[in-house]
Amino acid sequence: EVLKLTRLKSLSFNRNQLQTLPLDISELTNLTHLSLGYNRLSSESLGSEICNLQKLKVLTFNDNDFCEIPEDVLLLSSLENLDFDGNKIEEVTDRITELQNL
């Protein structure tokens, strides 16, 4: 039901043991803040549906299972704050500099 709220601007799915994002999240094109901390998400489980969230300014993936920043996240040009704290990322790609608002 939440995913039908297309004018929603902020959404928190923290502490839900998510392993993948709901496919319908791509319908929430007005989101500016998305918090997905303390789940079980990884680079492999994150689908391309996040690419549709082009208005995102704040994206939080703290305390998940990421080993790298997913390529699809690097396409979110409006991002001002990106949090991957508490993951297993050892090296950050140079492409992160393409996110000029960070």
N, C-alpha and C positions, 0 to 999 in steps of 0.2 A: 504494500500500500504506500509506503514512504516514497517508493520510486515513481509514483504517479504524480508527485508534487513537483511539477516541472519548473515552478518559480522559486523553489528552495535555493537558498544561498549558502547555507552551512549545514554540514552533515558529519556526525561522528559515529563511526562503527568500531570504536575502541573496545578492546577486551571481549571479542565475540568468537574467537577461535576460527576466524575466516581463513580458508585456504585459497579461495578465489574470490574475485569481486562478482557481485550480481551483474549479469549481462545488461540488465536494464539501467544500470548506473549511467550508461552513455546518454540516456534520455534527460539527465539532469544538467542540461547545458548552461544553466544559470549559476551553478555552484561556484563560489569563490573560495570556500574553505572546506577541505575534506580531510578528516582525521581517521586514520586506519591503524593506529598504534595498538600494540599488544595483541597481535593476531598471529597467524601462521602463514603469512603471505611471503612469496619469494619471487625472484625474477622470472622463474619458469612458470609460475602460476598466475602472474599478472597478465591479463589479456589486453588486447588493443583497444578495448572499450574506453579506457581512460583517455585516449587521444581526443575524444569528442568534448572533453571538459576544458575547452580553451579559455574559459574565464577564470580558471583556478589561479588564485594568488598564493594560497597557503595549502601545502600538501604535506601531511605527516604520516610517515611510515615507521615511526620509532618502535623498537623492540619486536621485530618480525624476523624473518629468515632470509633476508636479502644478502647475496654475495657480491652484487653489483647493482648499479643504478640502471633500471631498465631503459632501453632505447626509447620506448614510448613516452616515458616521463620527460625525456629531453626534448620532446616536441611541444611541450606546454609552455609557450613563450611568455605567458602572462605571470608565471610564477615569481613571487617575491620572497617566499620562504619555503624551503624544502628541508624536511627533517628525516634523516635516516639513522638517527642515534640508536645505539643498541643492536645494530645488525652486524653481519659478518663481512662488511665491505672493507677490503684491504687496500684497494686502489680506486681512485676516481678518474673516469675518462676525461680527456681534455675537452670533449664536447660539452661539458658542463658550462664552459665559458660562453656557449651560444645562448644560454639563458641570461640575457643581459639585465634583467630586472632583479636577479638574486643579489 
